[in-house]
Amino acid sequence: MIFGARTSTFITGTNHLSQLMLQVIYALVPATLVVLYFFGWGLVSNLLLSLIFALGLEASFLKLRQRPISPALQDLSITVTAWLLALALPPYAPWWLILVAMLFAVIIAKHLYGGLGYNPFNPAMVGYAAVLVSFPLQMTLWPAPLQSGFGNIDFIQALQSVFASPIPRWDAYTQATPLDHAKVNLGLGKTLAEIFQQPPFNGLGSPPIAVVNLAYLLGGLWLIYKRVISWHIPSAMLGAIAVLAGIFWLINPNQYPSPAFHLFSGATMLGAFFIATDPVTASTTLRGKLIYAAGIGGLVWVIRTWGSYPDGVAFAVLFMNMTAPLLDQYTQPRVYGKRGKR
Amino acid sequence: MSTLTNKLWRNHGGLHLPEHKTISTQQPVQCLSAANLPELVIPLLQHARFYPEPVVKVGNNVYKGQALAKAKGYSSLPIHASTSGQIIAIEPRPIPHLSGLNDTCIILKPDGLDTWTPERLEPLANYTDYTAERLRQRICGAGIVGLGGAVFPAALKLETQGTALHTLIINGAECEPYITCDDMLMREKAQEIIAGIQIILHIFHEHTDPKGLHCLIGIEDNKPEALQAMQQTLAHSQDSRIQVVAIPTIYPSGGEKQLIHILTGREVPSGQRPLNVGILCHNVATTRAIYRAVVLGEPLISRYVTITGSGIKAPQNVEVPLGMPIKHLIAAAGGYTQHQPALVMGGPMMGINLANDTLPVVKATNCILVEAAIQPPPALPCIRCGKCADVCPVSLLPQQLYWHARARHLDALEHHHLFDCIECGCCSYVCPSHIPLVDYYRFAKGEVLKQRETQEKAELARARHEFRQERLERLKREKAEKLAQHKKASQEPTAPSSEVDSKKVAIQAALDRVKAKKSPAPSVSEDKPA
């Protein structure tokens, strides 16, 4: 009897790339539901447009590069990128803003470098940073949570906002984000105690965005439990933010927000569990992961505190992406039977 | 029993694999006879290193146990006839090897009598009366190799190298899925294994560490019957030097260096042998073969083989005469269940794919696995998820190795310790992109070795060229010097500096005197008496 030729190993595990990606999407469900509750049609339009643009661009670029299309779409990596960007962009974002973000994410950050696995920079963050730098006005127009939910803005108004011009009296629906508000007012010489008494805080801290962050945290912990990601990157990033914020907060609590404020504002949890953990662009050794993520955490705090942007997750991630190959090179684990560190 | 502590160490990485072991342990071991087969195919080279030299010719009649080829020089091993019969050919045949190439085989047609040779090796039942050297010679003469799979000559491994031995480790881990031949051997032949251990301990009695020599038998805890059998036999033997240790079932804890670390907490330095740190490791089946060679005078002509997998009707273990074509084993195990496209020698993680079932059983054959062909899903891009690095038992960074292997960065590969890879396959198994990582490492190892060879050749050629240039120049220089010397010598009279010169001077003086005598000189005549 004649048998086929192959070399070992002859069995493979049940892990599959698309399954990993699917688990990341599952982990995004709690945060998606919370954001949906606060912003209504604003997220629906973001998600739909992101997915359509991302899949369309991915497919056409694969065709242009003469690569098989369906396996690449089935691995769901582009779906995750689109989903993350949809959550990161302001709800009710105009269609062209999403398209520009996707052009940068899919084409410049991903395919020009060779596609999945070869991109040195996180595609979603490249897309986000590109539109943040190019269209600062649109990017800071965040509608107020709940006020812009399903009850207040209907489907027609949402369509109008996305495809034509902002709906009339759009100002009534927008609001500075907590990080933005704190930054602007600190710049005006107010103390944090005063700032937290005004809207959007009203003495309560920043409940909606804190709930969103909690939802990301929940999904992220599930990813760690499912071993899709390891604990190293989230803990080092959150730890670095907490330590830096804590030190300065203890020195001057009126000038520097508390660690809790930093951890549950802006894109902290999204960044820690879903962005910094992107394996393609992160360091892969254990020590490398810790240094990489601590660098992101530190930069996030520095940009928020002294930079000109209210939040700095995207820039911090992109900056540390550059260091990942170097970190991998110098943090190799000690191999069996080798003396010394390497 | 011994009072040694049972502390175990944890290796990095490793995997819990589906075991599939119980399917082949339901029946006692069947002993297959070669007497009625049309032919046995016995490859000359069944061990690592060098070829033996055939000592039989086509047409010769041989007895069971008779040497067919004798060791030629150091680290080659003899092979023996597994049954009596006639040599019908010595020719290249396909052998069970990764390459799928042909190699010289001795073809034996059994006569059906299975008669033992009258010149059997003398049984050395009282082995303690013999020197370590004599025992090693016997083990070499019986053609014993490491039966765990590496087929390294056992006698070579038993050579004392100046380092005193403190721990003998007997490998009964059998960590690969499906394989159960060591398990069954321990259940059925525990006594012979223990006796073999005692022989090895005796061989090292003059090279024992001052603190003592003890033996640890490492067995994975998924083999309760084997553990029990070994423990009971050991209790009977009352040998306090030997201890059975159950270790957790984690692939690949049966790797030599992995097992050493689990049992002793010591790491064998990269590129060295365990004996360099006073440890020796042998497989249980090798130990049993040593017992039979020394005490019974039996060469290695059969071994336990597991025939298993969903493609086999009655999976089981058999004791097989070496050289028996695999199809006869499969027939003995009830035959194939249906058309099965994957035939593997060894386990599913590190085994080798066989092209067909007419290939013979050799010393390295521990398992014949017939399994529904698992067509791997097409490989997707590496997303550097690092799952491979989590499971690597050697703490390598497989994703980096893969990256550099693809790019043929040979220097970077060595910097990432490519040659410490044991090819266990854990990384390939867990890869969510189903990349055949181990294939890349095998390829990369070949490339690096090829490059080294080219470099060495170039280096040698350069050295030769330089030497030749230097020699030519030296000859030229010497010639020139000589010429100059000659000229100098012919131009001016030499000073009486050397012996030769003084002789010349003396000769010259004598000639002068003769000349003076011949030529009539007034002064001379004046001197003469008138």
Interface residues (C-beta under 8 A of the other chain):
Chain A: M1 I2 F3 G4 A5 R6 T7 S8 T9 F10 I11 T12 G13 N15 H16 L17 Q19 L20 P71 D75 S77 G115 L116 G117 Y118 S230 P279 V280 A282 T284 T285 D328 Q332 P333 R334 V335 Y336 G337 K338 R339
Chain B: H12 L17 P18 L98 G100 P177 K257 H261 E267 V268 P269 S270 G271 Q272 K327 Y336 H339 P341 A342 L343 V344 G346 P348 M349 M350 G351 I352 N353 L354 A355 N356 D357 L369 E371 A373 I374 P376 P377 P378 L380 P381 C382 I383 R384 C385 G386 K387 A389 D390 P393 V394 S395 L396 L397 Q399 Q400 H416 H417 D420 E423 G425 S428 Y429 V430 C431 P432 S433 H434 P436 V438 D439 R442
